[in-house]
């Protein structure tokens, strides 16, 4: 697999794994990590066999946000440097959100700033009991990036998004679950195994079904009812006509487990 410095990336069968890997910097997002995330996302998006991607972190922090020390090092050129970093991060998130495989995010420890934003983009988000979430941007005189101004109000509503972005209130894993930011809270020791179990379940599913669930949900907020239903009709017919669709229908009638490609 491709060599990276600030992330780890590997793929086995229908499952790929991306791990944030700057343990000495609280997995802070720097230009290299953003670039490598973009590269890894391109690999995932272009893989016709992939059904699930697990995004996790290898230290006690998930991601403490942007690397402030690196920002400071740019001096007067910081604006251009941040725009370049944000472009890579945004390209990565766009690819991961729109790829056909499902994105499973496993959050351990602190998810702050860009770390919070990355977590929001997951299709399934698991949080360890010790995890915490905070926007943190305005604390450093910045404003949100990494898709959070898109996903956060859609997940929790405008009023709660305003509070979280303006006050930087820290949420526990349980509070994040109550607000709908997290799919499931699990014991710290079980986080990785739980993510792998979900990935294995998705790896046994129909790839096109997962892809079209993602496509429908991303389109739903911008479509009126009739447009969305027309899209549903188009996509469900394509699923039904696909090899996996035919196998799924036959298996249902024969009362057996489907054998998807």
N, C-alpha and C positions, 0 to 999 in steps of 0.2 A: 504494500500500500504506500501511498504518498508519505513523504517525510515532513513532519511539522515540528516546530519548536514550542509553541505556546498552546497547542491543543494536541490531543491524541486522536487518531482516526483509524478505525479498522472496520472491516466488513466480513461477515461470515454468513453465507447463504442469503436469505432475504432480509437480514438485519444489519444495519450499520450503527456504529457507536462513535459519538463525538464527545470527547472529554476535555473540559477546560483545564489547562495545565500550567498555571503560574502560581504554584503554592506559596512561594516566597513573597508574592505581591497580592495576596488575597484574591487571586484570579482576576485582578483588575484588567479591564479591557484596554489594551494599547493598540497601536497601529498594526503591529504584526499579528496579534490575536484576531483583530477584525478582518485582516486580509486572509488569514488562514481559515477563519470561519466561512468566508466567502468561497474560498477554494473548496472546502469540504462540502458546502451546500451545493456547489456545482456538480461535484462528484455524485452526490445523492440524487439530485434532480435528473441527472443524465443516465441513471442506472435503471434499466428496464426490469430488472429482477427484484428490486428493492421494495419491501412492503412496510418496514418500520425503521425509524431512526431514533435512537436513545441519546439524548443530550444530557450530560451530567457533569459533575466536577469532582476532581480527585483530592481536594483538601477540605478543611473544615469550613471554608467559605464556598458558596456557590459562585458568586461574582460580586465583588464589592463596588462595582460600577466602573466608570472610566478611570484610567490611571492619571490621577491629578499631577503627580510628579512629572510624567511625560508631557502633559499639557504645559506645565510651567517651563519646561526646558525649551519650548518653542519661542518663548519671548513674544515679540510683536507679531510673529507669524502664526500665532496660535489659532487664529480664526480659520485659516486655510488648512491647517493640520487637522483640526477637528472636523471640518467639512469632509476631508478625504477619509478620515476614519469612519464618520457617520455613513458615507456613501457605501463603504465596504460592508459595514454592519447591516445597513438597510437592504443591500443586495442579497446578503445571506438570509435575512429574515424573510424577504419576499420569496426566495427560492424554496426555503423550508416550509413556508406557509402554503405555497401553491404546488409543491411537488406532489406526486401521486401517493407516495408513502406517508404514513402517519408519523407525526413528530411527538415523541414521548419525552417530556422534560422532568428530570428528577432533581429536585431542589434540596440541597443539604446546607445548613447554616444560613449565612446572610445572603440575601438577594437584594442588592441596592442599586439604584440608578439603572444603568444599562442591564445589570443582572436581573432586576425586576422586569424590565422591558422584554428581555429575551424569554423569560419564563412565560409571559403573557401570550407569546406567539404559539405555544404548544397546543397540540390537539388534545392531549391528555397530560395533565400536570400533577405530579406526585410531590408531596412535601414531607420531609422528615419532621417529626414532632418538634425538633429543636430549630427548625427553619424560621426565618423572619424575613419580612418584606418591607422595604421603604423606598419611596421615590428618590429622595435625597438630592435631586437636581438643584432646586432653588437654594438649598443650604450652601452650595458652592457658587451661587450667582449664575446658574445655568437654567436651561429649560429642557423638558423631556425630549428624548429621541428614541430610536430603536423600536418604533411602532406603538409605544405606550399611549400616545394621544389618540390612536385609532382603536386599539383593543380595549383599553381600560374603561372608557365610558360605555362601550358596548357591553362589557361584562358587569359593571357595577352601577351604571347610570351616571349622568352628568354631575349631580350633586356630590356623590361620593368621590368621583374622579377629581373634582375640584378640591375637595378636602385633602385627599391623599397627595395631590401634586403641590398644593400650596403650603401645607403644614408639615409635610414629610412624616406624617404619623407612621410609626412602626407597627406592623401587623404581625401577630404570632401566626403560626401555621393554622391554628384552629380558627382564628379570626379571618384569615384569608379564605379558608374553606367556607365559612359562613357567608362571606361576600360573593362567593362564586368564582374566585380567582384560582382556586385549586380544586382539582378533581377529587383527590383523596389524600388524607393525612395518614402516614404509616410510621411505625416505630423506626427510629434511626437505623438500627441494625438490619432492618428488613427493606430499606429503601431500594438498594440496588437489585435485590432479588425480585421485588415487586415490579420494578421497571422491566426486568428481563422477562418475567412471566407474561406481562401484557404484550411485550414485543413478540414473544413466541406465539401468543394467541393471534395477533395480527398477521404474523408470518404465515399462518395456516388459513387465512381468510382470502377472499377474492380481491385482488389488487384494484380492479376497476371500481368495485363497490366502495372501497375506502377513498379512492381518488375522487369519485363523484359526490360522496358525502362532503368532503372538503370543499369541492367546487360549489355545491349548492349553498352551503352555509356562508361562504365568502360572498356569494352573489346576493343573498337574501336581504341584506340591509339596504341595498341600492335598487332593488327591483320592486315594482308593484305586484299585487297578487297574481294577476293574469300572466305577467312576464315570468314570474317565478314558477308558476304552474306549467307554463310551456317548456321552460328549461327542465323541470322535473320529468315531463313527458318524454322529451328528447333523450335525456340521460338514462332513464329507467329502461327505455326501449333498447338503447345501445348495450346496457348491461345484460338484458334478457337475450340478446342476439349473440353475445360473446360466448366463447367456450366455457368460461366459468359460470356464466348465467345459465346456460343450458345444463351444465353439470349440477348446479345448485337446485334448479327446478326438478330435475330428475331424481336427485337424492332426496328431496323433500317428499316427493310422491312415493319413493321406494322406502321411505322411513330409515334412512341411513345417513351417516356423516358424509358430507360432500368432500371430494378430493380435488381441491382447487389447484390450478397450475402455480 
